[in-house]
Amino acid sequence: MHWKVILILLGGCLFLISGAGFLFVKIVLRPKADSDLDDYHFEFEDHHPQLARYQRWSRITFIGVVLSMLMLFASMVF
């Protein structure tokens, strides 16, 4: 199989999985309006477990989307 086809398949699958994961994180894991986040001082918000989990998964899925876009772009250019 040609390396471009493999790169397109991997990039496409990674894009679909990461995109769906990113939407899931933004919709489901985002801290709700009734959370106790307001009780935390702004300097210590990163220690809030719900916010830390949301930010970590948001970064991971966003990096997956960006890497898959780079893979698809590289398969088009080269």
MOLIN-V85622 format. One record per run of one state. SS is the DSSP state (2 for helix, 1 for strand, 0 for the rest). FROM is the first residue (numbers start at 1). LEN is the number of residues. If there is no record, write none. Layout:
ss=SS from=FROM len=LEN
ss=SS from=FROM len=LEN
//
This chain:
ss=0 from=1 len=2
ss=2 from=3 len=27
ss=0 from=30 len=6
ss=2 from=36 len=4
ss=0 from=40 len=2
ss=2 from=42 len=6
ss=0 from=48 len=1
ss=2 from=49 len=29
ss=0 from=78 len=1
//
